[in-house]
Amino acid sequence: MFNFFRKNYPSAGGEKLNLKLSGLHCTACAVNIDLTLEDLTGVTNSTTNYARSLSAVEFDPRKIDSQKIIAEINKLGYEAESL
């Protein structure tokens, strides 16, 4: 998202997860996803594009797995699938 919202910083050896989203209604939905994911231990960056319904998530696979990231998005009321 925006650098001033960013709480974590990328680490070497991280992975990137690209997701197709559904259920977004506005840009606030995208911000909600990014802030929620960036609060998770192991997620270093989340960038969600409302217009394209896509999200790119950088994470440390030693601390969190992709299924946990997808589950967190689903808990927010959106649907996510890996690309």
ROVODREN-165501 format. One record per atom (N, C-alpha, C, CB): residue in three letters; chain; residue number from 1; x, y, z; atom name. Coordinates in steps of 0.001 Angstrom, whole numbers, always signed. Each point is the difference from the previous one (the first is absolute). Glycine has a CB too. Layout:
<recs>
 code unit pos       X       Y       Z site
  ALA    A NUM       X       Y       Z   CA
...
</recs>
This chain:
<recs>
 code unit pos       X       Y       Z site
  MET    A   1    +862   -1176      +0    N
  MET    A   1    -862   +1176      +0   CA
  MET    A   1    +903   +1233      +0    C
  MET    A   1   -1881   -1231   +1238   CB
  PHE    A   2   +1620   +2174    -358    N
  PHE    A   2    +815   +1197     +92   CA
  PHE    A   2   +1109    -224   +1010    C
  PHE    A   2   -1963   +1445    -623   CB
  ASN    A   3   +3125    -883    +385    N
  ASN    A   3   +1125    -217    +906   CA
  ASN    A   3    -275    +496   +1410    C
  ASN    A   3   +1503    +180   -1948   CB
  PHE    A   4   -2304    +873   +2119    N
  PHE    A   4    -230    +512   +1342   CA
  PHE    A   4    -932    -899    +802    C
  PHE    A   4    +364   +2297    -871   CB
  PHE    A   5   -1065   -3236    +248    N
  PHE    A   5    -805    -987    +712   CA
  PHE    A   5    +818   -1243    +339    C
  PHE    A   5   -2040    +856   -1172   CB
  ARG    A   6   +3150   -1016    +538    N
  ARG    A   6    +774   -1222     +80   CA
  ARG    A   6    +599    -210   +1388    C
  ARG    A   6    +495    +227   -2425   CB
  LYS    A   7    -727   -1418   +2963    N
  LYS    A   7    +472    -307   +1346   CA
  LYS    A   7   +1201    -922     -20    C
  LYS    A   7   -2310    +299    +835   CB
  ASN    A   8   +2462   -1068   -1886    N
  ASN    A   8   +1071    -983    -118   CA
  ASN    A   8    +811    +307   -1251    C
  ASN    A   8   -1379   -1757   +1204   CB
  TYR    A   9   +2555   +1201   -1260    N
  TYR    A   9    +854    +229   -1155   CA
  TYR    A   9    +451   -1331    -569    C
  TYR    A   9    +762   +2200    +944   CB
  PRO    A  10    -605   -2284   -2261    N
  PRO    A  10    +355   -1270    -622   CA
  PRO    A  10   +1310    -556    +538    C
  PRO    A  10   -1217    +721   -2037   CB
  SER    A  11   +1269   -2041   +2113    N
  SER    A  11   +1230    -663    +420   CA
  SER    A  11    +466    -907   -1125    C
  SER    A  11    -675    +102   +2441   CB
  ALA    A  12   +1951    -408   -2426    N
  ALA    A  12    +552    -885   -1021   CA
  ALA    A  12    -660   -1369    +114    C
  ALA    A  12   +2204   +1250     +26   CB
  GLY    A  13   -2429   -1883   -1156    N
  GLY    A  13    -578   -1336      -4   CA
  GLY    A  13   -1505     -31     +88    C
  GLY    A  13   +2059    -744   +1023   CB
  GLY    A  14   -2696   +1883   -1152    N
  GLY    A  14   -1451     +41     +59   CA
  GLY    A  14    -635    -514   -1275    C
  GLY    A  14    +166   +1915   +1547   CB
  GLU    A  15   -1459   -2164   -1476    N
  GLU    A  15    -761    -444   -1160   CA
  GLU    A  15   -1079   +1021    -313    C
  GLU    A  15    +459   -2417    +555   CB
  LYS    A  16    -972   +2341   -1775    N
  LYS    A  16   -1069    +896    -420   CA
  LYS    A  16   -1203    -840    -405    C
  LYS    A  16   +1664   +1761    -768   CB
  LEU    A  17   -2810   -1383   +1273    N
  LEU    A  17   -1253    -682    -285   CA
  LEU    A  17    -891    +965    -774    C
  LEU    A  17    +192   -1457   +2090   CB
  ASN    A  18    -615   +1055   -3289    N
  ASN    A  18    -914    +813    -806   CA
  ASN    A  18   -1391    -597     +98    C
  ASN    A  18   +1857    +676   -1587   CB
  LEU    A  19   -2827    +184   +1908    N
  LEU    A  19   -1359    -456    +250   CA
  LEU    A  19   -1019    +720    -858    C
  LEU    A  19    +676    -540   +2305   CB
  LYS    A  20   -1706    -183   -2733    N
  LYS    A  20   -1174    +571    -644   CA
  LYS    A  20   -1056    +101   +1088    C
  LYS    A  20    +560    -972   -2326   CB
  LEU    A  21   -1162   +2140   +2473    N
  LEU    A  21    -964    +243   +1061   CA
  LEU    A  21   -1403    +199    -555    C
  LEU    A  21   +1816   +1012   +1370   CB
  SER    A  22   -2805   -1302    -547    N
  SER    A  22   -1377    +358    -333   CA
  SER    A  22    -679    +484   +1272    C
  SER    A  22     -95   -1695   -1902   CB
  GLY    A  23    -917   +2517   +1719    N
  GLY    A  23    -728    +541   +1138   CA
  GLY    A  23    +423   +1391    +430    C
  GLY    A  23    -278   -2299    +706   CB
  LEU    A  24   +1230   +2896   -1424    N
  LEU    A  24    +419   +1367    +321   CA
  LEU    A  24   -1054    +983    -518    C
  LEU    A  24   +2458    -667     -98   CB
  HIS    A  25   -2801   +1650    +922    N
  HIS    A  25   -1012    +978    -384   CA
  HIS    A  25    +563   +1401    -233    C
  HIS    A  25   -1625   -1340   +1288   CB
  CYS    A  26   +2804   +1607    -729    N
  CYS    A  26    +582   +1332    -122   CA
  CYS    A  26   +1482     -53    +353    C
  CYS    A  26   -2223   +1064    +556   CB
  THR    A  27   +2894     +71    -677    N
  THR    A  27   +1428     +37    +321   CA
  THR    A  27    +256    -249   +1491    C
  THR    A  27    +338   +1598   -1901   CB
  ALA    A  28   -1305   -1269   +2742    N
  ALA    A  28    +169    -266   +1431   CA
  ALA    A  28    +118   -1502    +261    C
  ALA    A  28   -1297   +2090    +540   CB
  CYS    A  29    +656   -2901   -1353    N
  CYS    A  29    +128   -1457    +129   CA
  CYS    A  29   +1449    -411    -245    C
  CYS    A  29   -2397    -321    -749   CB
  ALA    A  30   +3020    +904    -264    N
  ALA    A  30   +1400    -309    -309   CA
  ALA    A  30    +908    +421   +1148    C
  ALA    A  30    -472    +276   -2451   CB
  VAL    A  31    +240    +894   +3002    N
  VAL    A  31    +804    +478   +1136   CA
  VAL    A  31    -202    -919   +1202    C
  VAL    A  31    -176   +2385    -832   CB
  ASN    A  32   -1053   -2805   +1069    N
  ASN    A  32    -304    -906   +1107   CA
  ASN    A  32    +793   -1301    -129    C
  ASN    A  32   -2301   +1001    +179   CB
  ILE    A  33   +2349   -1569   -1370    N
  ILE    A  33    +762   -1226    -240   CA
  ILE    A  33   +1480    +240    +282    C
  ILE    A  33   -1678    -734   -1735   CB
  ASP    A  34   +2220   +1801   +1171    N
  ASP    A  34   +1430    +274    +176   CA
  ASP    A  34    +378    +194   +1466    C
  ASP    A  34     +15   +1039   -2261   CB
  LEU    A  35    -774    -251   +2978    N
  LEU    A  35    +324    +249   +1407   CA
  LEU    A  35    -140   -1264    +843    C
  LEU    A  35    -760   +2364    -282   CB
  THR    A  36    -248   -3159     -10    N
  THR    A  36    -198   -1252    +743   CA
  THR    A  36   +1148    -965    -257    C
  THR    A  36   -2486    +309    -132   CB
  LEU    A  37   +2857    -480   -1134    N
  LEU    A  37   +1076    -933    -325   CA
  LEU    A  37   +1340    +474    +557    C
  LEU    A  37   -1240    -657   -2069   CB
  GLU    A  38   +1500   +1937   +2002    N
  GLU    A  38   +1282    +516    +483   CA
  GLU    A  38    +121     -83   +1521    C
  GLU    A  38     +61   +1523   -1970   CB
  ASP    A  39   -1166   -1758   +2665    N
  ASP    A  39     +45    -235   +1445   CA
  ASP    A  39    +398   -1436    +340    C
  ASP    A  39   -1750   +1754    +281   CB
  LEU    A  40   +1696   -2650   -1266    N
  LEU    A  40    +335   -1401    +237   CA
  LEU    A  40   +1513    -190     +75    C
  LEU    A  40   -2105    -697   -1180   CB
  THR    A  41   +2542     -79   +2152    N
  THR    A  41   +1414    -338    +108   CA
  THR    A  41    +417    -774   -1238    C
  THR    A  41    -131     -46   +2523   CB
  GLY    A  42   +1169    +525   -3186    N
  GLY    A  42    +502    -666   -1196   CA
  GLY    A  42    -368    +686   -1295    C
  GLY    A  42    -129   -2070   +1259   CB
  VAL    A  43    -900   +2916   -1246    N
  VAL    A  43    -362    +751   -1206   CA
  VAL    A  43    +813   +1288      +1    C
  VAL    A  43   -2364    -986     -60   CB
  THR    A  44   +3118   +1202   -1016    N
  THR    A  44    +859   +1178     -58   CA
  THR    A  44    -598   +1122    -830    C
  THR    A  44   +1940   -1495    +273   CB
  ASN    A  45   -2846   +1158   -1188    N
  ASN    A  45    -627   +1042    -819   CA
  ASN    A  45   -1251    -570    -653    C
  ASN    A  45   +2240   +1111    -426   CB
  SER    A  46   -3250    -267    +310    N
  SER    A  46   -1220    -363    -709   CA
  SER    A  46    -424   +1184    -853    C
  SER    A  46    -709   -1598   +1843   CB
  THR    A  47    +487   +1334   -3116    N
  THR    A  47    -451   +1041    -922   CA
  THR    A  47   -1238    -507    -726    C
  THR    A  47   +2366    +899    -290   CB
  THR    A  48   -3508    -286    +584    N
  THR    A  48   -1260    -426    -594   CA
  THR    A  48    -510   +1078    -943    C
  THR    A  48    -538   -1387   +2034   CB
  ASN    A  49    +154    +967   -3229    N
  ASN    A  49    -530    +901   -1016   CA
  ASN    A  49   -1502    -249    -114    C
  ASN    A  49   +2220     +41   -1265   CB
  TYR    A  50   -3014    +926   +1731    N
  TYR    A  50   -1458    -132     -26   CA
  TYR    A  50    -523    -149   -1429    C
  TYR    A  50    -130   +1359   +2102   CB
  ALA    A  51    +571    -516   -3010    N
  ALA    A  51    -521     +11   -1371   CA
  ALA    A  51    +227   -1330    -716    C
  ALA    A  51    +420   +2453     -77   CB
  ARG    A  52    +684   -3097    +366    N
  ARG    A  52    +326   -1273    -664   CA
  ARG    A  52    -339   -1226    +855    C
  ARG    A  52   +1816   +1197   -1209   CB
  SER    A  53   -2213    -951   +2448    N
  SER    A  53    -302   -1089    +943   CA
  SER    A  53   +1164    -974    +130    C
  SER    A  53   -2417    +220    -574   CB
  LEU    A  54   +3611    +351    +712    N
  LEU    A  54   +1218    -790    +143   CA
  LEU    A  54    +752    +434   +1245    C
  LEU    A  54    +142    -298   -2491   CB
  SER    A  55    +560    -645   +3086    N
  SER    A  55    +839    +311   +1141   CA
  SER    A  55   +1327    -721    -148    C
  SER    A  55   -2022    +333   +1470   CB
  ALA    A  56   +3104    +349   -1126    N
  ALA    A  56   +1339    -584     +14   CA
  ALA    A  56    +497     +76   +1437    C
  ALA    A  56    +485    +669   -2434   CB
  VAL    A  57    -147   -1812   +2991    N
  VAL    A  57    +395     -79   +1401   CA
  VAL    A  57   +1403    -592     +92    C
  VAL    A  57   -2417    -256    +726   CB
  GLU    A  58   +3316    +981     -77    N
  GLU    A  58   +1352    -494    +247   CA
  GLU    A  58     +28    -527   +1423    C
  GLU    A  58   +1057   +1648   -1645   CB
  PHE    A  59    -478   -2848   +1812    N
  PHE    A  59      -8    -616   +1327   CA
  PHE    A  59   +1203    -907    +199    C
  PHE    A  59   -2488    +116     +11   CB
  ASP    A  60   +2735    -409   +1253    N
  ASP    A  60   +1080    -901    +395   CA
  ASP    A  60    -633   -1372    +232    C
  ASP    A  60   +1393   +1894   +1061   CB
  PRO    A  61   -1119   -2875   -1919    N
  PRO    A  61    -639   -1318    +123   CA
  PRO    A  61    +407    -763   +1260    C
  PRO    A  61     -76     -72   -2468   CB
  ARG    A  62   +1110    +541   +3161    N
  ARG    A  62    +387    -625   +1269   CA
  ARG    A  62    -930    +417   +1126    C
  ARG    A  62   +2371     -56    -769   CB
  LYS    A  63   -3101   +1156    +554    N
  LYS    A  63    -862    +536   +1057   CA
  LYS    A  63   -1483    -130    -294    C
  LYS    A  63   +1808   +1566    +524   CB
  ILE    A  64   -2187   -1642   -1800    N
  ILE    A  64   -1411     -84    -385   CA
  ILE    A  64     -88    -672   -1362    C
  ILE    A  64    -582   +2088   +1331   CB
  ASP    A  65    -499   -2812   -1556    N
  ASP    A  65    -163    -628   -1315   CA
  ASP    A  65   -1120    +673    -783    C
  ASP    A  65    +832   -2177    +932   CB
  SER    A  66    -884   +1884   -2211    N
  SER    A  66    -962    +663    -890   CA
  SER    A  66   -1450    -306    +381    C
  SER    A  66   +1699    -116   -1825   CB
  GLN    A  67   -1959   -1067   +2339    N
  GLN    A  67   -1374    -352    +389   CA
  GLN    A  67    -490    +856   +1163    C
  GLN    A  67    +406   -2339    -785   CB
  LYS    A  68    +477   +2678   +1703    N
  LYS    A  68    -361    +866   +1128   CA
  LYS    A  68    -331   +1408    -513    C
  LYS    A  68   +1489   -1353   +1560   CB
  ILE    A  69    -740   +1830   -2528    N
  ILE    A  69    -253   +1319    -586   CA
  ILE    A  69   -1371     +11    -679    C
  ILE    A  69   +2486    +364    -338   CB
  ILE    A  70   -2762   -1380    -449    N
  ILE    A  70   -1302     -97    -674   CA
  ILE    A  70   -1127    -103   +1023    C
  ILE    A  70   +1094   -1116   -1974   CB
  ALA    A  71    -899    +344   +3029    N
  ALA    A  71   -1014    -148   +1049   CA
  ALA    A  71    -306   +1337    +675    C
  ALA    A  71    +770   -2358    +372   CB
  GLU    A  72    +251   +3177    -150    N
  GLU    A  72    -216   +1317    +618   CA
  GLU    A  72    -841    +901    -901    C
  GLU    A  72   +2189    -224   +1208   CB
  ILE    A  73   -1946    +169   -2503    N
  ILE    A  73    -806    +795    -940   CA
  ILE    A  73   -1443    -489     +23    C
  ILE    A  73   +2022    +404   -1468   CB
  ASN    A  74   -2210   -1729   +1490    N
  ASN    A  74   -1349    -564     +48   CA
  ASN    A  74    -732    +410   +1273    C
  ASN    A  74    +792   -1932   -1369   CB
  LYS    A  75     -67   +2018   +2499    N
  LYS    A  75    -611    +423   +1266   CA
  LYS    A  75    -552   +1418     -85    C
  LYS    A  75   +1570   -1507   +1220   CB
  LEU    A  76    -952   +2324   -2078    N
  LEU    A  76    -460   +1382    -174   CA
  LEU    A  76   -1266     +87    -863    C
  LEU    A  76   +2375    +753    +236   CB
  GLY    A  77   -2766   -1870    -846    N
  GLY    A  77   -1210     -14    -822   CA
  GLY    A  77    +264     +66   -1497    C
  GLY    A  77   -1138   +1072   +1884   CB
  TYR    A  78   +2390   -1197   -2270    N
  TYR    A  78    +362      -6   -1417   CA
  TYR    A  78    +436   -1415    -379    C
  TYR    A  78    +700   +2456     +75   CB
  GLU    A  79    -644   -2721   -1358    N
  GLU    A  79    +509   -1289    -462   CA
  GLU    A  79   +1313    +224    -721    C
  GLU    A  79   -2337    -938    -204   CB
  ALA    A  80   +3277     +38    +444    N
  ALA    A  80   +1315    +116    -625   CA
  ALA    A  80    +413   -1351    -549    C
  ALA    A  80    +640   +1878   +1554   CB
  GLU    A  81     -38   -1856   -2736    N
  GLU    A  81    +564   -1228    -560   CA
  GLU    A  81   +1356    +319    -592    C
  GLU    A  81   -2297    -941    -481   CB
  SER    A  82   +3201      +5    +639    N
  SER    A  82   +1365    +168    -483   CA
  SER    A  82     +28     -41   -1520    C
  SER    A  82    +892   -1042   +2102   CB
  LEU    A  83     -64   +1907   -2689    N
  LEU    A  83    +162     +16   -1461   CA
  LEU    A  83   +1187    -843    -410    C
  LEU    A  83   -1016   +2280    -108   CB
</recs>
